[in-house]
Amino acid sequence: MKRMVSIAAASVATLMLMSGCSLKSGDSEMGAHVQEDATICKTAIYIGHRSSESVIEAIKKAGHEEGWRMTEFKSNAIMAEKIIDGVMRSTTIIVAKEHIMCSKDNLPQSELEVLRTAIVKELQHDKTKH
């Protein structure tokens, strides 16, 4: 009986240590995940339940007006490119279920904010037409 209790205690201790280690490992993965999320621009735009096609057209129009070369490469994504300080910079704009988000990709935040403002204005203008 004593032997069974010591085996059970050892098993419980082993399970607790394994759980603790996996939780610790999950924390470090979570930290890496947060680092990856830091590349997503913090200026996501809520679009509600608009059709993806009208949102894509509004994004392309707004980008062109701000001097970006807009290339649709997926049904829900646009590559925006612009020469900034003599260097070609780009961002990927993705239309998700109810919002638009873009990757930061070493772009100045000020450029992303100008692009975001243009997209918001175009979406508002597009909404008033409907």
C-alpha positions in Angstrom: 0.0 0.0 0.0 2.8 2.3 0.9 4.4 1.6 -2.5 1.2 2.5 -4.3 0.9 5.8 -2.5 4.5 6.7 -3.3 3.9 5.8 -7.0 0.7 7.9 -7.1 2.6 10.8 -5.5 5.4 10.5 -8.0 2.9 10.4 -10.9 1.1 13.5 -9.6 4.3 15.3 -9.2 5.4 14.3 -12.7 2.1 15.5 -14.2 2.3 18.8 -12.3 5.9 19.4 -13.5 4.9 18.5 -17.1 1.9 20.8 -17.0 4.1 23.6 -15.6 6.7 23.1 -18.3 4.2 23.0 -21.1 2.6 26.2 -19.7 6.0 27.8 -19.5 6.6 26.7 -23.1 3.2 28.1 -24.1 4.1 31.5 -22.6 7.3 31.7 -24.7 5.3 30.8 -27.8 2.8 33.4 -26.8 5.5 35.9 -26.6 6.7 35.0 -30.1 3.2 35.3 -31.3 2.9 38.8 -29.8 6.1 39.7 -31.6 4.6 38.5 -34.9 1.4 40.5 -34.2 3.6 43.6 -33.8 4.0 43.6 -37.6 0.2 44.1 -38.1 -0.6 47.8 -38.2 -2.7 49.0 -35.3 -5.1 50.9 -37.6 -7.5 48.2 -38.6 -10.7 49.5 -40.1 -14.1 48.1 -39.2 -16.2 47.6 -42.4 -19.2 45.8 -41.0 -21.0 43.6 -43.4 -20.1 45.3 -46.7 -19.4 43.2 -49.8 -15.8 42.3 -50.3 -15.9 43.6 -53.9 -17.0 47.1 -53.0 -14.4 47.3 -50.2 -11.6 46.2 -52.5 -12.6 48.8 -55.1 -12.7 51.5 -52.4 -9.3 50.5 -51.1 -7.8 50.5 -54.6 -9.2 53.9 -55.4 -8.0 55.4 -52.1 -4.6 54.0 -52.6 -4.2 55.3 -56.1 -5.3 58.8 -55.0 -2.5 58.7 -52.4 0.2 57.6 -54.9 0.2 53.9 -54.1 0.4 51.2 -56.8 -2.4 48.9 -55.8 -2.3 45.2 -57.1 -5.0 42.8 -56.2 -3.4 39.4 -55.8 -6.1 37.5 -53.9 -9.9 37.8 -53.7 -9.4 39.5 -50.3 -6.0 41.0 -50.4 -4.2 43.9 -52.1 -0.5 44.7 -52.3 0.1 48.4 -52.0 3.5 49.7 -53.1 5.0 53.2 -53.0 8.5 54.7 -53.3 9.3 56.4 -49.9 12.6 58.1 -49.5 13.9 56.5 -52.7 13.1 53.0 -51.5 10.2 50.8 -52.7 8.0 50.0 -49.7 4.9 47.8 -49.6 2.1 46.7 -47.4 -0.4 43.9 -47.7 -4.0 45.0 -47.1 -6.3 42.2 -46.2 -10.1 42.3 -46.1 -11.3 40.0 -43.4 -14.8 39.2 -42.3 -15.7 42.6 -40.8 -12.5 44.6 -40.9 -9.5 45.6 -43.0 -6.0 45.2 -41.7 -2.6 45.8 -43.1 0.9 44.5 -42.5 3.4 47.1 -41.3 6.4 45.7 -43.2 8.9 48.5 -42.1 6.7 51.3 -43.3 6.6 54.6 -41.4 3.4 54.7 -39.3 2.7 58.2 -40.8 2.4 56.7 -44.3 0.1 54.0 -43.0 -2.1 56.5 -41.3 -2.4 58.6 -44.4 -3.4 55.5 -46.4 -5.8 54.5 -43.7 -7.4 58.0 -43.7 -7.8 57.9 -47.4 -9.4 54.4 -47.2 -11.8 55.5 -44.5 -12.9 58.6 -46.5 -13.4 56.4 -49.6 -15.5 53.9 -47.7 -17.6 56.7 -46.2 -18.1 58.2 -49.7 -18.9 54.7 -51.1 -21.5 54.2 -48.2 -23.3 57.4 -49.0 -23.7 56.3 -52.7 -25.6 53.2 -51.6 
